[in-house]
Amino acid sequence: MEESNKVINEYDIIAIGVNPDNKTIKVHVPIEEEQRNELAYSLAQIAQKHGMEDYEVIVRAIRDGYPVAN
């Protein structure tokens, strides 16, 4: 879980949701976060390390004040 803490501290993350039914990991970040691809890659590596290699990582940028929907 050390990798997860590093990711949380390195990127501006609003919310993270994991849906085992459709095998997705959804991450919501502010629209100002410019490192979305790097964040998706980091989370995909962490998921793979924990046996979730078939999960898709989806990073969505949202504006401040918009509701987060998983």
C-alpha positions as CSV (number, residue, x, y, z in Angstrom):
1,M,0.0,0.0,0.0
2,E,3.0,2.2,0.1
3,E,2.6,2.8,-3.7
4,S,-1.0,3.9,-3.2
5,N,0.1,6.5,-0.6
6,K,2.7,7.8,-2.9
7,V,0.2,8.2,-5.7
8,I,-2.3,9.9,-3.4
9,N,0.4,12.4,-2.2
10,E,1.8,13.0,-5.7
11,Y,-1.5,13.7,-7.6
12,D,-4.5,15.9,-6.8
13,I,-7.2,13.2,-6.5
14,I,-10.8,14.0,-5.7
15,A,-12.2,10.5,-5.6
16,I,-11.4,6.9,-6.4
17,G,-14.0,4.2,-7.1
18,V,-13.5,0.5,-7.8
19,N,-16.2,-1.5,-9.5
20,P,-15.6,-5.2,-9.4
21,D,-18.7,-6.0,-11.5
22,N,-17.4,-4.3,-14.7
23,K,-13.7,-4.3,-13.6
24,T,-13.0,-0.6,-13.6
25,I,-11.1,1.8,-11.4
26,K,-12.4,5.3,-11.8
27,V,-10.4,8.3,-10.6
28,H,-11.7,11.8,-10.5
29,V,-9.2,14.7,-10.6
30,P,-9.5,18.5,-10.9
31,I,-9.5,19.7,-14.5
32,E,-6.2,21.5,-13.6
33,E,-4.4,18.2,-13.0
34,E,-2.1,17.9,-16.0
35,Q,-0.6,14.5,-15.3
36,R,-3.6,12.3,-15.9
37,N,-1.9,9.8,-18.2
38,E,0.9,9.3,-15.6
39,L,-1.7,8.8,-12.9
40,A,-3.6,6.2,-15.0
41,Y,-0.3,4.4,-15.7
42,S,0.7,4.4,-12.0
43,L,-2.6,3.1,-10.9
44,A,-2.6,0.4,-13.6
45,Q,0.8,-0.8,-12.3
46,I,-0.4,-0.9,-8.7
47,A,-3.6,-2.8,-9.8
48,Q,-1.5,-5.3,-11.8
49,K,0.8,-5.9,-8.8
50,H,-2.3,-6.8,-6.7
51,G,-3.8,-9.2,-9.2
52,M,-6.2,-6.8,-10.9
53,E,-4.5,-6.8,-14.3
54,D,-7.8,-7.1,-16.1
55,Y,-9.2,-3.9,-14.5
56,E,-9.4,-0.7,-16.7
57,V,-8.3,2.6,-15.1
58,I,-10.4,5.6,-16.1
59,V,-9.2,9.0,-15.1
60,R,-11.8,11.8,-15.4
61,A,-11.2,15.5,-15.0
62,I,-14.0,17.4,-13.4
63,R,-14.6,21.1,-12.6
64,D,-14.7,22.2,-9.0
65,G,-18.2,21.8,-7.6
66,Y,-19.4,19.2,-10.0
67,P,-20.8,16.0,-8.5
68,V,-18.8,12.9,-8.7
69,A,-20.6,9.9,-10.2
70,N,-19.2,6.4,-10.4
